[in-house]
Amino acid sequence: MVGGKSAQEQGTLISRGVEIVIGTPGRIEDCLNQRLLVLNQCFFCVLDEADKMIEMDLEESVNNIIASVPESLQKSEDEEELQ
């Protein structure tokens, strides 16, 4: 999901069901706000180069995306990692 292409078209494509969504923070946040994307079945959220996103003043977008994952699917800080 990237800018420069119709968010509605991209939303239509993912509404058919996808296993992986890759996109820019701004476009993902935009699609979440428009309800074209929901993260109610999101089990992994990978933030490649998150430090650079924060340096580029995208921290608020990143936090909004993470907050869109339902709490019931989020791992608590106290929960042990599976090994």
C-alpha positions in Angstrom: 0.0 0.0 0.0 1.6 3.2 -1.2 0.7 6.7 -2.0 0.4 7.8 -5.6 -2.2 5.1 -6.3 -5.9 5.1 -5.4 -6.5 4.1 -1.7 -9.9 2.8 -2.7 -8.4 0.5 -5.4 -5.8 -0.8 -2.9 -8.5 -1.2 -0.3 -10.6 -3.2 -2.8 -7.7 -5.5 -3.5 -7.0 -6.2 0.2 -10.7 -6.6 1.0 -10.6 -9.9 -0.9 -8.3 -11.2 1.8 -4.5 -11.1 2.2 -1.9 -12.7 4.3 0.6 -9.8 4.2 0.2 -6.1 3.8 3.3 -4.0 3.1 3.0 -0.2 2.9 4.2 3.2 3.9 3.1 4.4 7.3 1.0 7.3 5.8 -0.9 5.1 3.4 -1.6 2.4 6.0 -2.8 4.9 8.5 -5.0 6.6 5.8 -6.5 3.2 4.9 -7.1 2.4 8.6 -8.9 5.8 9.0 -11.0 5.2 6.0 -11.8 1.6 7.2 -10.4 0.2 4.0 -8.0 -1.8 6.2 -8.7 -3.4 9.6 -6.2 -5.1 11.7 -8.5 -7.3 13.8 -6.7 -10.5 12.7 -3.2 -9.1 12.7 -0.7 -11.4 14.4 2.6 -9.7 13.5 3.5 -6.1 12.9 6.9 -5.7 11.4 8.4 -2.2 11.3 11.3 -2.2 9.0 13.6 0.8 9.8 11.3 2.1 12.5 14.1 4.3 13.8 14.3 6.1 10.4 10.5 6.5 10.4 10.7 8.2 13.8 13.6 10.4 12.5 11.3 11.4 9.6 8.6 12.6 12.1 6.4 9.6 11.4 6.3 8.4 15.0 2.6 9.4 15.4 1.6 7.4 12.3 3.5 4.4 13.6 1.9 4.6 17.0 -1.6 5.0 15.4 -1.0 1.9 13.3 0.2 -0.2 16.3 -2.8 1.1 18.3 -5.1 -0.2 15.6 -4.2 -3.8 16.5 -6.8 -5.0 19.0 -5.5 -5.3 22.5 -6.7 -8.9 22.7 -4.1 -9.7 20.0 -1.3 -7.6 21.5 1.4 -9.4 23.6 1.7 -8.0 27.1 5.1 -6.8 28.3 5.0 -9.4 31.0 4.3 -12.3 28.6 7.2 -14.6 28.0 8.4 -15.1 24.5 7.9 -18.5 22.9 11.2 -20.4 22.4 
